Amino acid sequence: MESFVKQTLLYDFYGELLTDRQKQVYESVVLEDYSLSEVAEDLGISRQGVHDMIRRCNKILEEYEEKLHLVEKFVRIRSQVQRIRELADAVGQTEIAGLSGEILEEL
């Protein structure tokens, strides 16, 4: 899985478990693509401090995933539902294909 996609999925599932300050920094750097220097200047901390916080957040998010496996389960279920949709389309089962499409949109 691409690094950015993995980071965003981890944040989507576990981001609320970070402190407000960690969320602020993580969102700015990872999700909004601000530079470390820009975030450091805005928050009045060092560039190294921002870098360290991003690394710490990544580690925390990875640890949650190691324990709970929510992202892994989500990716697996999404793949299985996509496969169901493909099979339903192949045999003309429009109701099943439609239902699986709705499930994919919800995920």
FIGUKE-611276 format. One record per atom (N, C-alpha, C): residue in three letters; atom name; x, y, z. Coordinates in Angstrom, 1 decimal. Layout:
BEGIN
<site aa="ala" at="CA" u="X" v="Y" w="Z"/>
...
//
This chain:
BEGIN
<site aa="met" at="N" u="0.8" v="-1.2" w="0.0"/>
<site aa="met" at="CA" u="0.0" v="0.0" w="0.0"/>
<site aa="met" at="C" u="0.9" v="1.2" w="0.0"/>
<site aa="glu" at="N" u="0.5" v="2.2" w="-0.8"/>
<site aa="glu" at="CA" u="1.3" v="3.4" w="-0.9"/>
<site aa="glu" at="C" u="1.4" v="4.1" w="0.5"/>
<site aa="ser" at="N" u="2.5" v="4.7" w="0.8"/>
<site aa="ser" at="CA" u="2.8" v="5.3" w="2.1"/>
<site aa="ser" at="C" u="1.7" v="6.4" w="2.4"/>
<site aa="phe" at="N" u="1.4" v="7.3" w="1.5"/>
<site aa="phe" at="CA" u="0.5" v="8.3" w="1.8"/>
<site aa="phe" at="C" u="-0.9" v="7.8" w="2.1"/>
<site aa="val" at="N" u="-1.3" v="6.8" w="1.3"/>
<site aa="val" at="CA" u="-2.6" v="6.2" w="1.5"/>
<site aa="val" at="C" u="-2.7" v="5.5" w="2.8"/>
<site aa="lys" at="N" u="-1.6" v="4.8" w="3.2"/>
<site aa="lys" at="CA" u="-1.6" v="4.1" w="4.5"/>
<site aa="lys" at="C" u="-1.6" v="5.1" w="5.6"/>
<site aa="gln" at="N" u="-0.9" v="6.2" w="5.5"/>
<site aa="gln" at="CA" u="-0.9" v="7.2" w="6.5"/>
<site aa="gln" at="C" u="-2.3" v="7.8" w="6.7"/>
<site aa="thr" at="N" u="-3.0" v="8.1" w="5.6"/>
<site aa="thr" at="CA" u="-4.3" v="8.7" w="5.7"/>
<site aa="thr" at="C" u="-5.3" v="7.7" w="6.3"/>
<site aa="leu" at="N" u="-5.2" v="6.4" w="5.9"/>
<site aa="leu" at="CA" u="-6.1" v="5.4" w="6.5"/>
<site aa="leu" at="C" u="-5.9" v="5.3" w="8.0"/>
<site aa="leu" at="N" u="-4.6" v="5.2" w="8.4"/>
<site aa="leu" at="CA" u="-4.3" v="5.1" w="9.8"/>
<site aa="leu" at="C" u="-4.8" v="6.3" w="10.5"/>
<site aa="tyr" at="N" u="-4.7" v="7.5" w="10.0"/>
<site aa="tyr" at="CA" u="-5.2" v="8.7" w="10.6"/>
<site aa="tyr" at="C" u="-6.7" v="8.7" w="10.7"/>
<site aa="asp" at="N" u="-7.4" v="8.2" w="9.6"/>
<site aa="asp" at="CA" u="-8.8" v="8.2" w="9.6"/>
<site aa="asp" at="C" u="-9.4" v="7.3" w="10.7"/>
<site aa="phe" at="N" u="-8.7" v="6.1" w="10.9"/>
<site aa="phe" at="CA" u="-9.2" v="5.2" w="11.9"/>
<site aa="phe" at="C" u="-8.8" v="5.6" w="13.3"/>
<site aa="tyr" at="N" u="-7.6" v="6.1" w="13.5"/>
<site aa="tyr" at="CA" u="-7.0" v="6.3" w="14.8"/>
<site aa="tyr" at="C" u="-6.7" v="7.7" w="15.2"/>
<site aa="gly" at="N" u="-6.9" v="8.6" w="14.3"/>
<site aa="gly" at="CA" u="-6.5" v="10.0" w="14.5"/>
<site aa="gly" at="C" u="-7.1" v="10.6" w="15.7"/>
<site aa="glu" at="N" u="-8.3" v="10.3" w="16.1"/>
<site aa="glu" at="CA" u="-9.0" v="10.9" w="17.2"/>
<site aa="glu" at="C" u="-8.3" v="10.4" w="18.5"/>
<site aa="leu" at="N" u="-7.5" v="9.5" w="18.5"/>
<site aa="leu" at="CA" u="-6.8" v="9.0" w="19.7"/>
<site aa="leu" at="C" u="-5.5" v="9.8" w="20.0"/>
<site aa="leu" at="N" u="-5.1" v="10.7" w="19.0"/>
<site aa="leu" at="CA" u="-4.0" v="11.6" w="19.2"/>
<site aa="leu" at="C" u="-4.4" v="12.8" w="20.0"/>
<site aa="thr" at="N" u="-3.5" v="13.5" w="20.6"/>
<site aa="thr" at="CA" u="-3.8" v="14.8" w="21.3"/>
<site aa="thr" at="C" u="-4.2" v="15.8" w="20.2"/>
<site aa="asp" at="N" u="-4.8" v="16.9" w="20.7"/>
<site aa="asp" at="CA" u="-5.2" v="18.0" w="19.7"/>
<site aa="asp" at="C" u="-3.9" v="18.6" w="19.0"/>
<site aa="arg" at="N" u="-2.9" v="18.7" w="19.8"/>
<site aa="arg" at="CA" u="-1.6" v="19.3" w="19.2"/>
<site aa="arg" at="C" u="-1.1" v="18.3" w="18.2"/>
<site aa="gln" at="N" u="-1.0" v="17.0" w="18.5"/>
<site aa="gln" at="CA" u="-0.5" v="16.1" w="17.5"/>
<site aa="gln" at="C" u="-1.4" v="16.0" w="16.3"/>
<site aa="lys" at="N" u="-2.7" v="16.1" w="16.4"/>
<site aa="lys" at="CA" u="-3.6" v="16.1" w="15.3"/>
<site aa="lys" at="C" u="-3.3" v="17.4" w="14.4"/>
<site aa="gln" at="N" u="-3.2" v="18.5" w="15.1"/>
<site aa="gln" at="CA" u="-2.9" v="19.8" w="14.3"/>
<site aa="gln" at="C" u="-1.7" v="19.7" w="13.5"/>
<site aa="val" at="N" u="-0.6" v="19.2" w="14.1"/>
<site aa="val" at="CA" u="0.7" v="19.1" w="13.4"/>
<site aa="val" at="C" u="0.6" v="18.0" w="12.3"/>
<site aa="tyr" at="N" u="0.0" v="16.9" w="12.6"/>
<site aa="tyr" at="CA" u="-0.1" v="15.8" w="11.6"/>
<site aa="tyr" at="C" u="-0.9" v="16.2" w="10.4"/>
<site aa="glu" at="N" u="-2.0" v="16.8" w="10.7"/>
<site aa="glu" at="CA" u="-2.9" v="17.2" w="9.6"/>
<site aa="glu" at="C" u="-2.2" v="18.2" w="8.7"/>
<site aa="ser" at="N" u="-1.5" v="19.2" w="9.3"/>
<site aa="ser" at="CA" u="-0.8" v="20.2" w="8.5"/>
<site aa="ser" at="C" u="0.2" v="19.6" w="7.6"/>
<site aa="val" at="N" u="1.1" v="18.8" w="8.2"/>
<site aa="val" at="CA" u="2.2" v="18.2" w="7.4"/>
<site aa="val" at="C" u="1.8" v="17.1" w="6.5"/>
<site aa="val" at="N" u="1.1" v="16.1" w="7.0"/>
<site aa="val" at="CA" u="0.8" v="14.9" w="6.2"/>
<site aa="val" at="C" u="-0.4" v="15.2" w="5.2"/>
<site aa="leu" at="N" u="-1.5" v="15.7" w="5.8"/>
<site aa="leu" at="CA" u="-2.7" v="15.8" w="5.0"/>
<site aa="leu" at="C" u="-2.8" v="17.1" w="4.1"/>
<site aa="glu" at="N" u="-2.3" v="18.2" w="4.7"/>
<site aa="glu" at="CA" u="-2.4" v="19.4" w="4.0"/>
<site aa="glu" at="C" u="-1.1" v="19.8" w="3.2"/>
<site aa="asp" at="N" u="-0.1" v="19.0" w="3.4"/>
<site aa="asp" at="CA" u="1.2" v="19.1" w="2.7"/>
<site aa="asp" at="C" u="2.0" v="20.4" w="3.0"/>
<site aa="tyr" at="N" u="1.8" v="21.0" w="4.2"/>
<site aa="tyr" at="CA" u="2.6" v="22.1" w="4.6"/>
<site aa="tyr" at="C" u="4.1" v="21.6" w="4.9"/>
<site aa="ser" at="N" u="5.0" v="22.5" w="4.7"/>
<site aa="ser" at="CA" u="6.4" v="22.1" w="5.0"/>
<site aa="ser" at="C" u="6.6" v="22.1" w="6.5"/>
<site aa="leu" at="N" u="7.6" v="21.4" w="7.0"/>
<site aa="leu" at="CA" u="8.0" v="21.4" w="8.4"/>
<site aa="leu" at="C" u="8.3" v="22.8" w="8.9"/>
<site aa="ser" at="N" u="8.9" v="23.5" w="8.0"/>
<site aa="ser" at="CA" u="9.3" v="24.9" w="8.4"/>
<site aa="ser" at="C" u="8.1" v="25.8" w="8.6"/>
<site aa="glu" at="N" u="7.1" v="25.6" w="7.7"/>
<site aa="glu" at="CA" u="5.9" v="26.4" w="7.8"/>
<site aa="glu" at="C" u="5.1" v="26.1" w="9.1"/>
<site aa="val" at="N" u="5.0" v="24.8" w="9.4"/>
<site aa="val" at="CA" u="4.3" v="24.4" w="10.6"/>
<site aa="val" at="C" u="5.0" v="24.9" w="11.8"/>
<site aa="ala" at="N" u="6.3" v="24.7" w="11.8"/>
<site aa="ala" at="CA" u="7.2" v="25.2" w="12.9"/>
<site aa="ala" at="C" u="7.0" v="26.6" w="13.2"/>
<site aa="glu" at="N" u="7.0" v="27.4" w="12.1"/>
<site aa="glu" at="CA" u="6.9" v="28.9" w="12.3"/>
<site aa="glu" at="C" u="5.5" v="29.2" w="12.8"/>
<site aa="asp" at="N" u="4.4" v="28.6" w="12.3"/>
<site aa="asp" at="CA" u="3.1" v="28.9" w="12.7"/>
<site aa="asp" at="C" u="2.9" v="28.5" w="14.2"/>
<site aa="leu" at="N" u="3.5" v="27.5" w="14.7"/>
<site aa="leu" at="CA" u="3.3" v="27.0" w="16.0"/>
<site aa="leu" at="C" u="4.3" v="27.5" w="17.0"/>
<site aa="gly" at="N" u="5.4" v="28.1" w="16.5"/>
<site aa="gly" at="CA" u="6.4" v="28.6" w="17.4"/>
<site aa="gly" at="C" u="7.3" v="27.5" w="18.0"/>
<site aa="ile" at="N" u="7.5" v="26.5" w="17.2"/>
<site aa="ile" at="CA" u="8.4" v="25.4" w="17.7"/>
<site aa="ile" at="C" u="9.4" v="25.2" w="16.6"/>
<site aa="ser" at="N" u="10.4" v="24.4" w="16.9"/>
<site aa="ser" at="CA" u="11.5" v="24.1" w="15.9"/>
<site aa="ser" at="C" u="11.0" v="23.2" w="14.8"/>
<site aa="arg" at="N" u="11.7" v="23.2" w="13.7"/>
<site aa="arg" at="CA" u="11.5" v="22.3" w="12.6"/>
<site aa="arg" at="C" u="11.7" v="20.9" w="13.0"/>
<site aa="gln" at="N" u="12.7" v="20.7" w="13.8"/>
<site aa="gln" at="CA" u="13.1" v="19.4" w="14.4"/>
<site aa="gln" at="C" u="11.9" v="18.9" w="15.3"/>
<site aa="gly" at="N" u="11.3" v="19.8" w="16.0"/>
<site aa="gly" at="CA" u="10.2" v="19.4" w="16.9"/>
<site aa="gly" at="C" u="9.0" v="18.9" w="16.1"/>
<site aa="val" at="N" u="8.8" v="19.6" w="15.0"/>
<site aa="val" at="CA" u="7.7" v="19.1" w="14.1"/>
<site aa="val" at="C" u="8.0" v="17.8" w="13.5"/>
<site aa="his" at="N" u="9.2" v="17.6" w="13.1"/>
<site aa="his" at="CA" u="9.6" v="16.3" w="12.5"/>
<site aa="his" at="C" u="9.5" v="15.2" w="13.5"/>
<site aa="asp" at="N" u="10.0" v="15.5" w="14.7"/>
<site aa="asp" at="CA" u="9.9" v="14.4" w="15.8"/>
<site aa="asp" at="C" u="8.4" v="14.1" w="16.1"/>
<site aa="met" at="N" u="7.5" v="15.1" w="16.1"/>
<site aa="met" at="CA" u="6.1" v="14.9" w="16.4"/>
<site aa="met" at="C" u="5.5" v="14.0" w="15.3"/>
<site aa="ile" at="N" u="5.8" v="14.3" w="14.1"/>
<site aa="ile" at="CA" u="5.3" v="13.5" w="13.0"/>
<site aa="ile" at="C" u="5.7" v="12.0" w="13.1"/>
<site aa="arg" at="N" u="7.0" v="11.8" w="13.4"/>
<site aa="arg" at="CA" u="7.5" v="10.4" w="13.6"/>
<site aa="arg" at="C" u="6.8" v="9.8" w="14.8"/>
<site aa="arg" at="N" u="6.6" v="10.5" w="15.9"/>
<site aa="arg" at="CA" u="5.9" v="9.9" w="17.0"/>
<site aa="arg" at="C" u="4.5" v="9.6" w="16.7"/>
<site aa="cys" at="N" u="3.8" v="10.5" w="16.0"/>
<site aa="cys" at="CA" u="2.4" v="10.2" w="15.6"/>
<site aa="cys" at="C" u="2.3" v="9.0" w="14.7"/>
<site aa="asn" at="N" u="3.3" v="8.8" w="13.7"/>
<site aa="asn" at="CA" u="3.3" v="7.7" w="12.8"/>
<site aa="asn" at="C" u="3.4" v="6.4" w="13.7"/>
<site aa="lys" at="N" u="4.3" v="6.5" w="14.6"/>
<site aa="lys" at="CA" u="4.6" v="5.3" w="15.5"/>
<site aa="lys" at="C" u="3.4" v="4.9" w="16.3"/>
<site aa="ile" at="N" u="2.7" v="6.0" w="16.9"/>
<site aa="ile" at="CA" u="1.5" v="5.7" w="17.7"/>
<site aa="ile" at="C" u="0.4" v="5.1" w="16.8"/>
<site aa="leu" at="N" u="0.2" v="5.6" w="15.6"/>
<site aa="leu" at="CA" u="-0.8" v="5.1" w="14.7"/>
<site aa="leu" at="C" u="-0.5" v="3.7" w="14.3"/>
<site aa="glu" at="N" u="0.7" v="3.4" w="14.0"/>
<site aa="glu" at="CA" u="1.1" v="2.0" w="13.6"/>
<site aa="glu" at="C" u="0.9" v="1.1" w="14.8"/>
<site aa="glu" at="N" u="1.2" v="1.5" w="16.0"/>
<site aa="glu" at="CA" u="1.0" v="0.7" w="17.2"/>
<site aa="glu" at="C" u="-0.5" v="0.3" w="17.4"/>
<site aa="tyr" at="N" u="-1.3" v="1.3" w="17.2"/>
<site aa="tyr" at="CA" u="-2.8" v="1.0" w="17.3"/>
<site aa="tyr" at="C" u="-3.2" v="0.0" w="16.2"/>
<site aa="glu" at="N" u="-2.7" v="0.1" w="15.0"/>
<site aa="glu" at="CA" u="-3.0" v="-0.8" w="13.9"/>
<site aa="glu" at="C" u="-2.5" v="-2.2" w="14.3"/>
<site aa="glu" at="N" u="-1.3" v="-2.3" w="14.8"/>
<site aa="glu" at="CA" u="-0.7" v="-3.6" w="15.2"/>
<site aa="glu" at="C" u="-1.6" v="-4.3" w="16.2"/>
<site aa="lys" at="N" u="-2.3" v="-3.5" w="17.1"/>
<site aa="lys" at="CA" u="-3.1" v="-4.1" w="18.1"/>
<site aa="lys" at="C" u="-4.5" v="-4.4" w="17.6"/>
<site aa="leu" at="N" u="-5.1" v="-3.5" w="16.8"/>
<site aa="leu" at="CA" u="-6.5" v="-3.6" w="16.5"/>
<site aa="leu" at="C" u="-6.8" v="-4.1" w="15.1"/>
<site aa="his" at="N" u="-5.9" v="-3.9" w="14.1"/>
<site aa="his" at="CA" u="-6.0" v="-4.3" w="12.7"/>
<site aa="his" at="C" u="-7.2" v="-3.8" w="12.0"/>
<site aa="leu" at="N" u="-7.7" v="-2.6" w="12.4"/>
<site aa="leu" at="CA" u="-8.9" v="-2.1" w="11.7"/>
<site aa="leu" at="C" u="-8.7" v="-1.7" w="10.3"/>
<site aa="val" at="N" u="-7.5" v="-1.1" w="10.0"/>
<site aa="val" at="CA" u="-7.2" v="-0.8" w="8.6"/>
<site aa="val" at="C" u="-7.1" v="-2.0" w="7.7"/>
<site aa="glu" at="N" u="-6.4" v="-3.0" w="8.2"/>
<site aa="glu" at="CA" u="-6.2" v="-4.3" w="7.5"/>
<site aa="glu" at="C" u="-7.6" v="-4.9" w="7.2"/>
<site aa="lys" at="N" u="-8.4" v="-4.9" w="8.2"/>
<site aa="lys" at="CA" u="-9.8" v="-5.5" w="8.0"/>
<site aa="lys" at="C" u="-10.6" v="-4.7" w="7.0"/>
<site aa="phe" at="N" u="-10.5" v="-3.3" w="7.0"/>
<site aa="phe" at="CA" u="-11.2" v="-2.5" w="6.1"/>
<site aa="phe" at="C" u="-10.7" v="-2.7" w="4.7"/>
<site aa="val" at="N" u="-9.4" v="-2.8" w="4.5"/>
<site aa="val" at="CA" u="-8.9" v="-3.0" w="3.1"/>
<site aa="val" at="C" u="-9.3" v="-4.3" w="2.6"/>
<site aa="arg" at="N" u="-9.3" v="-5.3" w="3.4"/>
<site aa="arg" at="CA" u="-9.7" v="-6.7" w="3.0"/>
<site aa="arg" at="C" u="-11.2" v="-6.7" w="2.6"/>
<site aa="ile" at="N" u="-12.0" v="-6.1" w="3.5"/>
<site aa="ile" at="CA" u="-13.5" v="-6.1" w="3.2"/>
<site aa="ile" at="C" u="-13.8" v="-5.3" w="1.9"/>
<site aa="arg" at="N" u="-13.1" v="-4.2" w="1.8"/>
<site aa="arg" at="CA" u="-13.3" v="-3.4" w="0.5"/>
<site aa="arg" at="C" u="-12.9" v="-4.2" w="-0.7"/>
<site aa="ser" at="N" u="-11.9" v="-4.9" w="-0.6"/>
<site aa="ser" at="CA" u="-11.4" v="-5.8" w="-1.8"/>
<site aa="ser" at="C" u="-12.4" v="-6.9" w="-2.0"/>
<site aa="gln" at="N" u="-12.9" v="-7.5" w="-1.0"/>
<site aa="gln" at="CA" u="-13.9" v="-8.6" w="-1.2"/>
<site aa="gln" at="C" u="-15.2" v="-8.1" w="-1.8"/>
<site aa="val" at="N" u="-15.7" v="-6.9" w="-1.3"/>
<site aa="val" at="CA" u="-16.9" v="-6.4" w="-1.9"/>
<site aa="val" at="C" u="-16.7" v="-6.0" w="-3.3"/>
<site aa="gln" at="N" u="-15.5" v="-5.4" w="-3.6"/>
<site aa="gln" at="CA" u="-15.2" v="-5.1" w="-5.0"/>
<site aa="gln" at="C" u="-15.3" v="-6.3" w="-5.9"/>
<site aa="arg" at="N" u="-14.7" v="-7.4" w="-5.4"/>
<site aa="arg" at="CA" u="-14.7" v="-8.7" w="-6.1"/>
<site aa="arg" at="C" u="-16.2" v="-9.2" w="-6.3"/>
<site aa="ile" at="N" u="-17.0" v="-9.1" w="-5.3"/>
<site aa="ile" at="CA" u="-18.4" v="-9.5" w="-5.4"/>
<site aa="ile" at="C" u="-19.1" v="-8.7" w="-6.5"/>
<site aa="arg" at="N" u="-18.8" v="-7.4" w="-6.5"/>
<site aa="arg" at="CA" u="-19.4" v="-6.5" w="-7.6"/>
<site aa="arg" at="C" u="-18.9" v="-6.9" w="-9.0"/>
<site aa="glu" at="N" u="-17.7" v="-7.2" w="-9.1"/>
<site aa="glu" at="CA" u="-17.2" v="-7.7" w="-10.4"/>
<site aa="glu" at="C" u="-17.8" v="-9.0" w="-10.9"/>
<site aa="leu" at="N" u="-17.9" v="-9.9" w="-10.0"/>
<site aa="leu" at="CA" u="-18.6" v="-11.2" w="-10.3"/>
<site aa="leu" at="C" u="-20.1" v="-11.0" w="-10.6"/>
<site aa="ala" at="N" u="-20.7" v="-10.2" w="-9.9"/>
<site aa="ala" at="CA" u="-22.2" v="-9.9" w="-10.1"/>
<site aa="ala" at="C" u="-22.3" v="-9.2" w="-11.5"/>
<site aa="asp" at="N" u="-21.5" v="-8.3" w="-11.8"/>
<site aa="asp" at="CA" u="-21.5" v="-7.7" w="-13.1"/>
<site aa="asp" at="C" u="-21.3" v="-8.7" w="-14.3"/>
<site aa="ala" at="N" u="-20.4" v="-9.6" w="-14.0"/>
<site aa="ala" at="CA" u="-20.0" v="-10.6" w="-15.1"/>
<site aa="ala" at="C" u="-21.2" v="-11.5" w="-15.4"/>
<site aa="val" at="N" u="-22.0" v="-11.8" w="-14.4"/>
<site aa="val" at="CA" u="-23.1" v="-12.8" w="-14.6"/>
<site aa="val" at="C" u="-24.5" v="-12.0" w="-14.7"/>
<site aa="gly" at="N" u="-24.4" v="-10.7" w="-14.8"/>
<site aa="gly" at="CA" u="-25.7" v="-10.0" w="-15.0"/>
<site aa="gly" at="C" u="-26.5" v="-9.8" w="-13.8"/>
<site aa="gln" at="N" u="-26.0" v="-10.0" w="-12.6"/>
<site aa="gln" at="CA" u="-26.8" v="-9.8" w="-11.4"/>
<site aa="gln" at="C" u="-26.8" v="-8.3" w="-10.9"/>
<site aa="thr" at="N" u="-27.6" v="-7.5" w="-11.6"/>
<site aa="thr" at="CA" u="-27.6" v="-6.1" w="-11.3"/>
<site aa="thr" at="C" u="-28.0" v="-5.7" w="-9.9"/>
<site aa="glu" at="N" u="-28.9" v="-6.5" w="-9.3"/>
<site aa="glu" at="CA" u="-29.2" v="-6.2" w="-7.9"/>
<site aa="glu" at="C" u="-28.1" v="-6.3" w="-6.9"/>
<site aa="ile" at="N" u="-27.3" v="-7.4" w="-7.1"/>
<site aa="ile" at="CA" u="-26.2" v="-7.7" w="-6.3"/>
<site aa="ile" at="C" u="-25.1" v="-6.7" w="-6.6"/>
<site aa="ala" at="N" u="-24.9" v="-6.4" w="-7.9"/>
<site aa="ala" at="CA" u="-23.9" v="-5.4" w="-8.2"/>
<site aa="ala" at="C" u="-24.2" v="-4.0" w="-7.6"/>
<site aa="gly" at="N" u="-25.5" v="-3.7" w="-7.7"/>
<site aa="gly" at="CA" u="-25.9" v="-2.4" w="-7.1"/>
<site aa="gly" at="C" u="-25.7" v="-2.3" w="-5.6"/>
<site aa="leu" at="N" u="-26.1" v="-3.4" w="-5.0"/>
<site aa="leu" at="CA" u="-25.9" v="-3.5" w="-3.5"/>
<site aa="leu" at="C" u="-24.5" v="-3.4" w="-3.1"/>
<site aa="ser" at="N" u="-23.6" v="-4.1" w="-3.8"/>
<site aa="ser" at="CA" u="-22.2" v="-4.1" w="-3.5"/>
<site aa="ser" at="C" u="-21.6" v="-2.7" w="-3.8"/>
<site aa="gly" at="N" u="-22.1" v="-2.0" w="-4.8"/>
<site aa="gly" at="CA" u="-21.7" v="-0.7" w="-5.1"/>
<site aa="gly" at="C" u="-22.1" v="0.3" w="-4.0"/>
<site aa="glu" at="N" u="-23.3" v="0.1" w="-3.4"/>
<site aa="glu" at="CA" u="-23.7" v="0.9" w="-2.3"/>
<site aa="glu" at="C" u="-22.8" v="0.7" w="-1.1"/>
<site aa="ile" at="N" u="-22.4" v="-0.6" w="-0.8"/>
<site aa="ile" at="CA" u="-21.5" v="-0.9" w="0.3"/>
<site aa="ile" at="C" u="-20.2" v="-0.3" w="0.1"/>
<site aa="leu" at="N" u="-19.6" v="-0.3" w="-1.2"/>
<site aa="leu" at="CA" u="-18.4" v="0.3" w="-1.4"/>
<site aa="leu" at="C" u="-18.4" v="1.8" w="-1.2"/>
<site aa="glu" at="N" u="-19.5" v="2.5" w="-1.5"/>
<site aa="glu" at="CA" u="-19.6" v="3.9" w="-1.3"/>
<site aa="glu" at="C" u="-19.7" v="4.2" w="0.2"/>
<site aa="glu" at="N" u="-20.3" v="3.3" w="1.0"/>
<site aa="glu" at="CA" u="-20.3" v="3.5" w="2.4"/>
<site aa="glu" at="C" u="-19.0" v="3.3" w="3.1"/>
<site aa="leu" at="N" u="-18.2" v="2.4" w="2.5"/>
<site aa="leu" at="CA" u="-16.8" v="2.2" w="3.1"/>
<site aa="leu" at="C" u="-16.0" v="3.4" w="2.8"/>
//
